[in-house]
Each structure stands twice: as structure tokens, then as C-alpha cells.
Amino acid sequence: MAQIVLNNIVKLYDDKHPVIHGIDLDIRDGEFVVFVGPSGCGKSTLLRMIAGLEDISGGELHIGGKLANDIAPAERGLAMVFQSYALYPHMTVFENMAFALSLAGHKKAEVRAAVERAADILQITPLLKRKPKDLSGGQRQRVAIGRAIVRKPQVFLFDEPLSNLDASLRVQMRVEISRLHQELKTTMIYVTHDQVEAMTLGERIVVFNGGRIEQVGSPHELYNNPGNLFVAGFLGAPKMNFIPCTAVAGDAHKVSVRLPGGAVIDIAACGSAIANGDKLTLGVRAEHLGLRGAADSQDNLVDAQVSHVEYLGDVAIVYASVAGVPEMLAVKQPAEGALLQAGDAMRLYLPPQRCLLFDAKGKALARTV
């Protein structure tokens, strides 16, 4: 196992086009960290720099306390699992998993013991004599992970390993990878664009955007206390509702804002630096928006009209339009209680303690609850 420290890591292409802009990050020994962000944000490039598959243009990479910038990939003590399984089609599962150790000159007994242990951990022992063409996608991904396990690396690197699997297999493999980390207690870095994978797997999540880190924190912290509009909008399904608004008054405990339709509501946020007339954005999760019947107060109510309803079995997502708000608001309700149809009028309750405010630069105001 190993700690990974990145100090001002930079990546330039053609010596002039930056794609990674001075990344600072400390990944603890034995920690499971997920890099998440939209396509092209630099998360896979950074992972490949850690692996040694991309040169580092600037800054320092430390693995296990050693400066690793110029250490060859094979000598960094890492094992990488790619999006493509990259299995040798002419070899059996056993031979695929044993290949790296055999190539390195390990004794046959050592190789067999290592492969059998990895197969037992991944529950693929009955598959050892099969070839890749005889395996399902999930089984092939287990073999690819097993090939990494037998090397006993200090760090596991996963580059979107579940992208080629169907939805049910992705759920199953998320459970398997989480269980694997609990058993091996090895440092793991996992790259994905899927915020569900990030939220369910990571002890800490690193949110990337445009080659920079937007925020680092636990899934609970990032979901409930996003630092800016990008993080708030990226994590969560459906995504957070955003409403443009204008500050009316603010103090150290609350901010009063005027919504596009004219309603004035109070938000539990620090408004000491907010002036009357400042342009702000209100953010609220779909599950925190309530119908009028769920509110104890007659304050913080907004008129809306149902656009359409998605029934998802246990819950329903009600999409409603509000005067002056450019995007429809999503409201998550228990399915049996959301007996609404397109065109119905409704009143939404915006709980002061659950709403967030973002300033004109997109930075979140501190909550006061």
C-alpha cells in the first residue's frame, strides 16, 4: 500500500496547450478515491500520469514517499484496470491472470497460489480453464481485475472499468469492487464520468472540470454542501434545481431573495457580504422541494404548474414550470402520493434550511444550519 501525493501537477501538449492545471492532491494510504467529471475534464489524463503512461510536464508526483516522475511505469508498484478488458483471446483465464508473474520469472507454485487466491476473492475459480470468448462481460472484467490483484500492487488504478457493461452488471460490479477494497485495504483510484459510481464507491470524491479540481470531499459532503454551481449541478439525479434570484436583504444568519415571479423567500445562509440587488442563484434538490401539504409554514411558497410526471416505481419525479424560471423544476415524491397530471396547479415549498445560495461567481454561500 502507498500514499500518493501530487504537488502542482501540470500537463502540456505541444509544450503550450495545458490540459492539467497545477493539481494538488493527497491520497492517503489504503484510501479509495474516485476522480469524476465530464468527458475531457482531464481525469483519465491525470490517472495515466500517475501510472507513468503520460509524461508529467510540471510538478512532482510522490508514490509511497518516493519521487516518481522519472520512475518507469513497471517499477511504480501500480496495477491498472482499463475500460477495455485487454485479455489475450488464445489464453485461458488462468493463463491471462498468470501471465505477468510468469513473465517476471516467478516459480510455478507461487504463480498458481497467487492466481487461485485472486480467483477465490473474485469468485471466478470455476472459470479458470475457460477462454475469454466463453465469458460474459462481467466475468471478463473480473478476470482483468484478477490479473491486477496477482501482482500485489501498492496502488490499483481503474480507468472507467464498467463502461462496457449493462446497467445490472454495473451495479453488481460496483458491489464487487467495493468489497474488494474492504478485503485488500489497498490504495485505489477510480476514474469515471458516472456520478452514481462516484457516490457509491468513493470514500472521497475529486470533482474535475477543465483540468482543475473543483472540490474534494466525501460523497455526503459534496452532495449536501457543494462548493460551487458546477459541483451542485454535476452530482445528483435528477440534478439540483437552480432558480435565478435577487438579494433583498441579508445578515449573518439568513438571506432574503426575490424570485423571478416576485415571491420573496428566506434562505438559511450567511449574507453578511450580500448587498440588496445582488444577483444570486438558489439551488434546491428534488427531494427537498415539497408540495404545500408537506409544509408547516405558509412562507417560502411558490406557484407552479405540472409539466409532466415520471413514475419510477417507488418514487415519481414531477416536473413543474415556475413563472420566470428558465428551466423546469424537478420534485421527487413517493409514487403513491404524486397523483398529479400535466396542467395541474401546485404550490412548492422551499425549506430555508435545505436551499443553497450561490453568488454571481458561482461560489456557495455558507449555510447557517
Contacts in CASP RR format, 6 or more apart in sequence:
PFRMAT RR
TARGET T0000
AUTHOR 0000-0000-0000
METHOD contacts of the structure
MODEL  1
MAQIVLNNIVKLYDDKHPVIHGIDLDIRDGEFVVFVGPSGCGKSTLLRMI
AGLEDISGGELHIGGKLANDIAPAERGLAMVFQSYALYPHMTVFENMAFA
LSLAGHKKAEVRAAVERAADILQITPLLKRKPKDLSGGQRQRVAIGRAIV
RKPQVFLFDEPLSNLDASLRVQMRVEISRLHQELKTTMIYVTHDQVEAMT
LGERIVVFNGGRIEQVGSPHELYNNPGNLFVAGFLGAPKMNFIPCTAVAG
DAHKVSVRLPGGAVIDIAACGSAIANGDKLTLGVRAEHLGLRGAADSQDN
LVDAQVSHVEYLGDVAIVYASVAGVPEMLAVKQPAEGALLQAGDAMRLYL
PPQRCLLFDAKGKALARTV
1 29 0 8 1.000
1 30 0 8 1.000
1 154 0 8 1.000
1 155 0 8 1.000
1 185 0 8 1.000
1 186 0 8 1.000
1 187 0 8 1.000
2 29 0 8 1.000
2 63 0 8 1.000
2 64 0 8 1.000
2 65 0 8 1.000
2 77 0 8 1.000
2 154 0 8 1.000
2 155 0 8 1.000
2 187 0 8 1.000
3 26 0 8 1.000
3 27 0 8 1.000
3 28 0 8 1.000
3 29 0 8 1.000
3 62 0 8 1.000
3 63 0 8 1.000
3 64 0 8 1.000
3 65 0 8 1.000
3 187 0 8 1.000
4 25 0 8 1.000
4 26 0 8 1.000
4 27 0 8 1.000
4 50 0 8 1.000
4 61 0 8 1.000
4 62 0 8 1.000
4 63 0 8 1.000
4 64 0 8 1.000
4 155 0 8 1.000
4 187 0 8 1.000
4 189 0 8 1.000
5 25 0 8 1.000
5 26 0 8 1.000
5 27 0 8 1.000
5 60 0 8 1.000
5 61 0 8 1.000
5 62 0 8 1.000
5 65 0 8 1.000
6 23 0 8 1.000
6 24 0 8 1.000
6 25 0 8 1.000
6 26 0 8 1.000
6 46 0 8 1.000
6 50 0 8 1.000
6 59 0 8 1.000
6 60 0 8 1.000
6 61 0 8 1.000
6 62 0 8 1.000
7 24 0 8 1.000
7 59 0 8 1.000
7 60 0 8 1.000
7 61 0 8 1.000
7 62 0 8 1.000
8 22 0 8 1.000
8 23 0 8 1.000
8 24 0 8 1.000
8 58 0 8 1.000
8 59 0 8 1.000
8 60 0 8 1.000
9 20 0 8 1.000
9 22 0 8 1.000
9 23 0 8 1.000
9 24 0 8 1.000
9 46 0 8 1.000
9 49 0 8 1.000
9 56 0 8 1.000
9 58 0 8 1.000
9 59 0 8 1.000
9 60 0 8 1.000
9 61 0 8 1.000
10 18 0 8 1.000
10 20 0 8 1.000
10 21 0 8 1.000
10 22 0 8 1.000
10 23 0 8 1.000
10 56 0 8 1.000
10 57 0 8 1.000
10 58 0 8 1.000
10 59 0 8 1.000
11 18 0 8 1.000
11 19 0 8 1.000
11 20 0 8 1.000
11 45 0 8 1.000
11 46 0 8 1.000
11 49 0 8 1.000
11 54 0 8 1.000
11 55 0 8 1.000
11 56 0 8 1.000
11 57 0 8 1.000
11 58 0 8 1.000
12 18 0 8 1.000
12 19 0 8 1.000
12 57 0 8 1.000
13 19 0 8 1.000
15 57 0 8 1.000
18 211 0 8 1.000
19 42 0 8 1.000
19 45 0 8 1.000
19 211 0 8 1.000
20 42 0 8 1.000
20 45 0 8 1.000
20 46 0 8 1.000
20 49 0 8 1.000
20 57 0 8 1.000
20 211 0 8 1.000
21 210 0 8 1.000
21 211 0 8 1.000
21 212 0 8 1.000
22 59 0 8 1.000
22 212 0 8 1.000
23 46 0 8 1.000
23 211 0 8 1.000
23 212 0 8 1.000
23 213 0 8 1.000
24 213 0 8 1.000
25 206 0 8 1.000
25 213 0 8 1.000
25 216 0 8 1.000
27 33 0 8 1.000
27 187 0 8 1.000
27 189 0 8 1.000
28 187 0 8 1.000
29 64 0 8 1.000
29 187 0 8 1.000
30 185 0 8 1.000
30 186 0 8 1.000
30 187 0 8 1.000
30 188 0 8 1.000
31 187 0 8 1.000
31 188 0 8 1.000
31 203 0 8 1.000
31 204 0 8 1.000
32 178 0 8 1.000
32 181 0 8 1.000
32 187 0 8 1.000
32 188 0 8 1.000
32 190 0 8 1.000
32 201 0 8 1.000
32 202 0 8 1.000
32 203 0 8 1.000
32 204 0 8 1.000
33 188 0 8 1.000
33 189 0 8 1.000
33 190 0 8 1.000
33 202 0 8 1.000
33 203 0 8 1.000
33 204 0 8 1.000
33 205 0 8 1.000
33 206 0 8 1.000
34 189 0 8 1.000
34 190 0 8 1.000
34 191 0 8 1.000
34 192 0 8 1.000
34 197 0 8 1.000
34 198 0 8 1.000
34 201 0 8 1.000
34 202 0 8 1.000
34 204 0 8 1.000
34 205 0 8 1.000
34 206 0 8 1.000
35 43 0 8 1.000
35 46 0 8 1.000
35 47 0 8 1.000
35 189 0 8 1.000
35 190 0 8 1.000
35 191 0 8 1.000
35 192 0 8 1.000
35 206 0 8 1.000
35 208 0 8 1.000
36 43 0 8 1.000
36 191 0 8 1.000
36 192 0 8 1.000
36 193 0 8 1.000
36 194 0 8 1.000
36 195 0 8 1.000
36 197 0 8 1.000
36 198 0 8 1.000
36 205 0 8 1.000
36 206 0 8 1.000
36 207 0 8 1.000
36 208 0 8 1.000
36 234 0 8 1.000
37 43 0 8 1.000
37 193 0 8 1.000
37 195 0 8 1.000
37 207 0 8 1.000
37 208 0 8 1.000
37 209 0 8 1.000
37 234 0 8 1.000
38 193 0 8 1.000
38 209 0 8 1.000
38 234 0 8 1.000
39 193 0 8 1.000
40 210 0 8 1.000
41 208 0 8 1.000
41 209 0 8 1.000
41 210 0 8 1.000
41 211 0 8 1.000
42 208 0 8 1.000
42 210 0 8 1.000
42 211 0 8 1.000
43 191 0 8 1.000
43 193 0 8 1.000
43 206 0 8 1.000
43 208 0 8 1.000
44 159 0 8 1.000
44 160 0 8 1.000
44 191 0 8 1.000
45 54 0 8 1.000
46 208 0 8 1.000
47 157 0 8 1.000
47 159 0 8 1.000
47 189 0 8 1.000
47 191 0 8 1.000
48 54 0 8 1.000
48 159 0 8 1.000
49 55 0 8 1.000
49 56 0 8 1.000
49 61 0 8 1.000
50 61 0 8 1.000
50 63 0 8 1.000
50 78 0 8 1.000
50 155 0 8 1.000
50 157 0 8 1.000
50 189 0 8 1.000
51 73 0 8 1.000
51 76 0 8 1.000
51 78 0 8 1.000
51 80 0 8 1.000
51 157 0 8 1.000
52 72 0 8 1.000
52 73 0 8 1.000
52 76 0 8 1.000
53 73 0 8 1.000
53 80 0 8 1.000
56 69 0 8 1.000
59 69 0 8 1.000
60 67 0 8 1.000
60 69 0 8 1.000
61 67 0 8 1.000
61 68 0 8 1.000
61 69 0 8 1.000
62 68 0 8 1.000
63 71 0 8 1.000
63 76 0 8 1.000
63 77 0 8 1.000
63 78 0 8 1.000
63 154 0 8 1.000
63 155 0 8 1.000
64 154 0 8 1.000
68 76 0 8 1.000
76 154 0 8 1.000
76 155 0 8 1.000
77 151 0 8 1.000
77 153 0 8 1.000
77 154 0 8 1.000
77 155 0 8 1.000
78 153 0 8 1.000
78 154 0 8 1.000
78 155 0 8 1.000
78 156 0 8 1.000
78 157 0 8 1.000
79 147 0 8 1.000
79 148 0 8 1.000
79 149 0 8 1.000
79 151 0 8 1.000
79 153 0 8 1.000
79 155 0 8 1.000
79 156 0 8 1.000
79 157 0 8 1.000
80 148 0 8 1.000
80 156 0 8 1.000
80 157 0 8 1.000
80 158 0 8 1.000
80 159 0 8 1.000
81 141 0 8 1.000
81 144 0 8 1.000
81 145 0 8 1.000
81 148 0 8 1.000
81 156 0 8 1.000
81 157 0 8 1.000
81 158 0 8 1.000
81 159 0 8 1.000
81 161 0 8 1.000
82 144 0 8 1.000
82 159 0 8 1.000
82 161 0 8 1.000
83 159 0 8 1.000
83 160 0 8 1.000
83 161 0 8 1.000
83 163 0 8 1.000
83 164 0 8 1.000
84 164 0 8 1.000
85 132 0 8 1.000
85 137 0 8 1.000
85 140 0 8 1.000
85 141 0 8 1.000
85 143 0 8 1.000
85 144 0 8 1.000
85 164 0 8 1.000
86 144 0 8 1.000
87 96 0 8 1.000
87 132 0 8 1.000
87 140 0 8 1.000
87 143 0 8 1.000
87 144 0 8 1.000
87 147 0 8 1.000
88 95 0 8 1.000
88 96 0 8 1.000
88 99 0 8 1.000
88 132 0 8 1.000
89 131 0 8 1.000
89 132 0 8 1.000
89 133 0 8 1.000
90 131 0 8 1.000
91 99 0 8 1.000
91 131 0 8 1.000
91 132 0 8 1.000
92 128 0 8 1.000
92 129 0 8 1.000
92 130 0 8 1.000
92 131 0 8 1.000
93 119 0 8 1.000
93 124 0 8 1.000
93 127 0 8 1.000
93 128 0 8 1.000
93 129 0 8 1.000
93 130 0 8 1.000
93 131 0 8 1.000
93 132 0 8 1.000
93 135 0 8 1.000
93 143 0 8 1.000
94 115 0 8 1.000
94 119 0 8 1.000
94 128 0 8 1.000
94 129 0 8 1.000
96 132 0 8 1.000
96 143 0 8 1.000
96 147 0 8 1.000
97 115 0 8 1.000
97 118 0 8 1.000
97 119 0 8 1.000
97 143 0 8 1.000
97 146 0 8 1.000
97 147 0 8 1.000
97 150 0 8 1.000
98 111 0 8 1.000
98 112 0 8 1.000
98 114 0 8 1.000
98 115 0 8 1.000
98 150 0 8 1.000
99 147 0 8 1.000
100 147 0 8 1.000
100 150 0 8 1.000
100 151 0 8 1.000
101 110 0 8 1.000
101 111 0 8 1.000
101 114 0 8 1.000
101 115 0 8 1.000
101 150 0 8 1.000
101 151 0 8 1.000
102 111 0 8 1.000
106 114 0 8 1.000
111 150 0 8 1.000
114 150 0 8 1.000
114 152 0 8 1.000
115 128 0 8 1.000
115 150 0 8 1.000
116 125 0 8 1.000
117 149 0 8 1.000
117 150 0 8 1.000
118 146 0 8 1.000
118 149 0 8 1.000
118 150 0 8 1.000
119 125 0 8 1.000
119 127 0 8 1.000
119 128 0 8 1.000
119 146 0 8 1.000
121 146 0 8 1.000
121 149 0 8 1.000
121 180 0 8 1.000
121 183 0 8 1.000
121 184 0 8 1.000
122 142 0 8 1.000
122 145 0 8 1.000
122 146 0 8 1.000
122 149 0 8 1.000
122 176 0 8 1.000
122 180 0 8 1.000
123 142 0 8 1.000
124 139 0 8 1.000
124 142 0 8 1.000
124 143 0 8 1.000
124 146 0 8 1.000
127 135 0 8 1.000
127 139 0 8 1.000
127 143 0 8 1.000
132 140 0 8 1.000
132 143 0 8 1.000
135 143 0 8 1.000
136 169 0 8 1.000
137 164 0 8 1.000
137 165 0 8 1.000
137 169 0 8 1.000
138 165 0 8 1.000
138 169 0 8 1.000
138 172 0 8 1.000
138 173 0 8 1.000
141 161 0 8 1.000
141 162 0 8 1.000
141 164 0 8 1.000
141 165 0 8 1.000
141 173 0 8 1.000
142 173 0 8 1.000
142 176 0 8 1.000
144 161 0 8 1.000
145 161 0 8 1.000
145 177 0 8 1.000
145 180 0 8 1.000
148 156 0 8 1.000
149 180 0 8 1.000
149 184 0 8 1.000
153 186 0 8 1.000
154 186 0 8 1.000
154 187 0 8 1.000
155 186 0 8 1.000
155 187 0 8 1.000
155 188 0 8 1.000
155 189 0 8 1.000
156 186 0 8 1.000
156 187 0 8 1.000
156 188 0 8 1.000
156 189 0 8 1.000
157 188 0 8 1.000
157 189 0 8 1.000
157 191 0 8 1.000
158 177 0 8 1.000
158 188 0 8 1.000
158 189 0 8 1.000
158 190 0 8 1.000
158 191 0 8 1.000
159 191 0 8 1.000
160 191 0 8 1.000
160 192 0 8 1.000
160 193 0 8 1.000
161 173 0 8 1.000
161 177 0 8 1.000
161 190 0 8 1.000
162 169 0 8 1.000
162 170 0 8 1.000
162 173 0 8 1.000
162 174 0 8 1.000
162 192 0 8 1.000
162 194 0 8 1.000
162 197 0 8 1.000
165 173 0 8 1.000
170 197 0 8 1.000
174 197 0 8 1.000
174 200 0 8 1.000
174 201 0 8 1.000
177 190 0 8 1.000
177 201 0 8 1.000
178 200 0 8 1.000
178 201 0 8 1.000
181 188 0 8 1.000
190 197 0 8 1.000
190 201 0 8 1.000
190 202 0 8 1.000
192 198 0 8 1.000
195 234 0 8 1.000
195 235 0 8 1.000
195 236 0 8 1.000
195 237 0 8 1.000
196 237 0 8 1.000
198 205 0 8 1.000
198 219 0 8 1.000
198 235 0 8 1.000
199 205 0 8 1.000
199 219 0 8 1.000
199 223 0 8 1.000
199 235 0 8 1.000
199 236 0 8 1.000
200 219 0 8 1.000
202 219 0 8 1.000
203 218 0 8 1.000
204 216 0 8 1.000
204 217 0 8 1.000
204 218 0 8 1.000
205 216 0 8 1.000
205 217 0 8 1.000
205 218 0 8 1.000
205 219 0 8 1.000
205 222 0 8 1.000
205 235 0 8 1.000
206 213 0 8 1.000
206 216 0 8 1.000
206 217 0 8 1.000
207 213 0 8 1.000
207 214 0 8 1.000
207 215 0 8 1.000
207 216 0 8 1.000
207 222 0 8 1.000
207 230 0 8 1.000
207 231 0 8 1.000
207 234 0 8 1.000
207 235 0 8 1.000
208 214 0 8 1.000
209 230 0 8 1.000
209 234 0 8 1.000
214 227 0 8 1.000
214 228 0 8 1.000
214 230 0 8 1.000
214 231 0 8 1.000
215 222 0 8 1.000
215 226 0 8 1.000
215 227 0 8 1.000
215 228 0 8 1.000
215 231 0 8 1.000
222 231 0 8 1.000
222 235 0 8 1.000
223 235 0 8 1.000
223 236 0 8 1.000
225 364 0 8 1.000
225 367 0 8 1.000
226 232 0 8 1.000
226 233 0 8 1.000
226 235 0 8 1.000
226 240 0 8 1.000
226 356 0 8 1.000
226 364 0 8 1.000
227 363 0 8 1.000
227 364 0 8 1.000
228 358 0 8 1.000
228 362 0 8 1.000
228 363 0 8 1.000
228 364 0 8 1.000
229 242 0 8 1.000
229 281 0 8 1.000
229 358 0 8 1.000
229 362 0 8 1.000
229 364 0 8 1.000
232 240 0 8 1.000
232 242 0 8 1.000
232 283 0 8 1.000
232 356 0 8 1.000
232 358 0 8 1.000
232 364 0 8 1.000
233 239 0 8 1.000
233 240 0 8 1.000
233 242 0 8 1.000
236 285 0 8 1.000
238 286 0 8 1.000
238 317 0 8 1.000
238 330 0 8 1.000
238 332 0 8 1.000
239 330 0 8 1.000
240 283 0 8 1.000
240 284 0 8 1.000
240 285 0 8 1.000
240 286 0 8 1.000
240 356 0 8 1.000
241 283 0 8 1.000
241 284 0 8 1.000
241 285 0 8 1.000
241 286 0 8 1.000
241 289 0 8 1.000
241 327 0 8 1.000
241 329 0 8 1.000
241 330 0 8 1.000
242 281 0 8 1.000
242 282 0 8 1.000
242 283 0 8 1.000
242 327 0 8 1.000
243 259 0 8 1.000
243 260 0 8 1.000
243 281 0 8 1.000
243 282 0 8 1.000
243 283 0 8 1.000
243 284 0 8 1.000
243 322 0 8 1.000
243 325 0 8 1.000
243 329 0 8 1.000
244 260 0 8 1.000
244 279 0 8 1.000
244 280 0 8 1.000
244 281 0 8 1.000
244 282 0 8 1.000
244 325 0 8 1.000
244 326 0 8 1.000
245 257 0 8 1.000
245 258 0 8 1.000
245 259 0 8 1.000
245 260 0 8 1.000
245 279 0 8 1.000
245 280 0 8 1.000
245 281 0 8 1.000
245 282 0 8 1.000
246 257 0 8 1.000
246 258 0 8 1.000
246 277 0 8 1.000
246 278 0 8 1.000
246 279 0 8 1.000
246 280 0 8 1.000
247 255 0 8 1.000
247 256 0 8 1.000
247 257 0 8 1.000
247 258 0 8 1.000
247 274 0 8 1.000
247 275 0 8 1.000
247 276 0 8 1.000
247 277 0 8 1.000
247 278 0 8 1.000
247 279 0 8 1.000
247 280 0 8 1.000
248 256 0 8 1.000
248 257 0 8 1.000
248 258 0 8 1.000
248 264 0 8 1.000
248 276 0 8 1.000
248 277 0 8 1.000
249 255 0 8 1.000
249 256 0 8 1.000
249 276 0 8 1.000
250 256 0 8 1.000
250 271 0 8 1.000
250 272 0 8 1.000
250 274 0 8 1.000
251 271 0 8 1.000
251 272 0 8 1.000
252 270 0 8 1.000
252 271 0 8 1.000
252 272 0 8 1.000
252 368 0 8 1.000
253 268 0 8 1.000
253 270 0 8 1.000
253 368 0 8 1.000
254 266 0 8 1.000
254 267 0 8 1.000
254 268 0 8 1.000
254 269 0 8 1.000
254 271 0 8 1.000
254 352 0 8 1.000
254 368 0 8 1.000
255 266 0 8 1.000
255 267 0 8 1.000
255 269 0 8 1.000
255 270 0 8 1.000
255 271 0 8 1.000
255 274 0 8 1.000
255 280 0 8 1.000
255 357 0 8 1.000
255 365 0 8 1.000
256 264 0 8 1.000
256 265 0 8 1.000
256 266 0 8 1.000
256 267 0 8 1.000
257 264 0 8 1.000
257 265 0 8 1.000
257 267 0 8 1.000
257 280 0 8 1.000
257 282 0 8 1.000
257 357 0 8 1.000
258 264 0 8 1.000
259 265 0 8 1.000
259 282 0 8 1.000
259 302 0 8 1.000
259 322 0 8 1.000
259 325 0 8 1.000
260 322 0 8 1.000
260 323 0 8 1.000
260 324 0 8 1.000
260 325 0 8 1.000
261 322 0 8 1.000
261 323 0 8 1.000
261 324 0 8 1.000
263 301 0 8 1.000
263 302 0 8 1.000
263 303 0 8 1.000
265 299 0 8 1.000
265 300 0 8 1.000
265 302 0 8 1.000
265 350 0 8 1.000
265 352 0 8 1.000
265 355 0 8 1.000
266 299 0 8 1.000
266 300 0 8 1.000
266 352 0 8 1.000
267 282 0 8 1.000
267 352 0 8 1.000
267 355 0 8 1.000
267 356 0 8 1.000
267 357 0 8 1.000
268 352 0 8 1.000
268 353 0 8 1.000
268 355 0 8 1.000
268 367 0 8 1.000
268 368 0 8 1.000
268 369 0 8 1.000
269 355 0 8 1.000
269 356 0 8 1.000
269 357 0 8 1.000
269 365 0 8 1.000
269 366 0 8 1.000
269 367 0 8 1.000
269 368 0 8 1.000
270 365 0 8 1.000
270 366 0 8 1.000
270 367 0 8 1.000
270 368 0 8 1.000
271 365 0 8 1.000
274 280 0 8 1.000
274 359 0 8 1.000
274 365 0 8 1.000
278 359 0 8 1.000
278 360 0 8 1.000
279 360 0 8 1.000
280 357 0 8 1.000
280 358 0 8 1.000
280 359 0 8 1.000
280 360 0 8 1.000
280 365 0 8 1.000
281 357 0 8 1.000
281 358 0 8 1.000
281 362 0 8 1.000
282 350 0 8 1.000
282 355 0 8 1.000
282 356 0 8 1.000
282 357 0 8 1.000
282 358 0 8 1.000
283 355 0 8 1.000
283 356 0 8 1.000
283 357 0 8 1.000
283 358 0 8 1.000
284 350 0 8 1.000
284 351 0 8 1.000
284 354 0 8 1.000
284 355 0 8 1.000
284 356 0 8 1.000
285 332 0 8 1.000
285 354 0 8 1.000
286 317 0 8 1.000
286 329 0 8 1.000
286 330 0 8 1.000
286 331 0 8 1.000
286 332 0 8 1.000
287 332 0 8 1.000
288 351 0 8 1.000
288 354 0 8 1.000
288 355 0 8 1.000
289 329 0 8 1.000
289 330 0 8 1.000
289 331 0 8 1.000
289 332 0 8 1.000
289 348 0 8 1.000
289 349 0 8 1.000
289 350 0 8 1.000
290 331 0 8 1.000
290 333 0 8 1.000
290 348 0 8 1.000
290 349 0 8 1.000
290 351 0 8 1.000
291 331 0 8 1.000
291 333 0 8 1.000
291 346 0 8 1.000
291 347 0 8 1.000
291 348 0 8 1.000
291 349 0 8 1.000
292 301 0 8 1.000
292 346 0 8 1.000
292 347 0 8 1.000
292 348 0 8 1.000
292 349 0 8 1.000
293 349 0 8 1.000
294 349 0 8 1.000
295 301 0 8 1.000
295 349 0 8 1.000
295 351 0 8 1.000
297 349 0 8 1.000
300 349 0 8 1.000
300 350 0 8 1.000
300 351 0 8 1.000
300 352 0 8 1.000
301 347 0 8 1.000
301 348 0 8 1.000
301 349 0 8 1.000
301 350 0 8 1.000
302 322 0 8 1.000
302 347 0 8 1.000
302 348 0 8 1.000
302 350 0 8 1.000
303 322 0 8 1.000
303 323 0 8 1.000
303 345 0 8 1.000
303 346 0 8 1.000
303 347 0 8 1.000
303 348 0 8 1.000
304 320 0 8 1.000
304 321 0 8 1.000
304 322 0 8 1.000
304 329 0 8 1.000
304 345 0 8 1.000
304 346 0 8 1.000
304 347 0 8 1.000
304 348 0 8 1.000
305 320 0 8 1.000
305 321 0 8 1.000
305 343 0 8 1.000
305 344 0 8 1.000
305 345 0 8 1.000
305 346 0 8 1.000
306 318 0 8 1.000
306 319 0 8 1.000
306 320 0 8 1.000
306 340 0 8 1.000
306 341 0 8 1.000
306 342 0 8 1.000
306 343 0 8 1.000
306 344 0 8 1.000
306 345 0 8 1.000
306 346 0 8 1.000
307 319 0 8 1.000
307 320 0 8 1.000
307 321 0 8 1.000
307 328 0 8 1.000
307 342 0 8 1.000
307 343 0 8 1.000
308 319 0 8 1.000
308 342 0 8 1.000
309 316 0 8 1.000
309 317 0 8 1.000
309 318 0 8 1.000
309 319 0 8 1.000
309 338 0 8 1.000
309 340 0 8 1.000
309 341 0 8 1.000
309 342 0 8 1.000
310 316 0 8 1.000
310 317 0 8 1.000
310 319 0 8 1.000
311 335 0 8 1.000
311 338 0 8 1.000
312 335 0 8 1.000
313 335 0 8 1.000
314 334 0 8 1.000
314 335 0 8 1.000
315 332 0 8 1.000
315 333 0 8 1.000
315 334 0 8 1.000
315 335 0 8 1.000
316 332 0 8 1.000
316 333 0 8 1.000
316 334 0 8 1.000
316 335 0 8 1.000
316 337 0 8 1.000
316 338 0 8 1.000
317 330 0 8 1.000
317 331 0 8 1.000
317 332 0 8 1.000
317 333 0 8 1.000
318 330 0 8 1.000
318 331 0 8 1.000
318 332 0 8 1.000
318 333 0 8 1.000
318 338 0 8 1.000
318 340 0 8 1.000
318 346 0 8 1.000
319 328 0 8 1.000
319 329 0 8 1.000
319 330 0 8 1.000
319 331 0 8 1.000
320 328 0 8 1.000
320 329 0 8 1.000
320 331 0 8 1.000
320 346 0 8 1.000
320 348 0 8 1.000
321 328 0 8 1.000
321 329 0 8 1.000
322 329 0 8 1.000
322 348 0 8 1.000
329 348 0 8 1.000
331 348 0 8 1.000
340 346 0 8 1.000
353 367 0 8 1.000
353 369 0 8 1.000
356 364 0 8 1.000
356 365 0 8 1.000
356 367 0 8 1.000
357 364 0 8 1.000
357 365 0 8 1.000
358 364 0 8 1.000
358 365 0 8 1.000
359 365 0 8 1.000
END
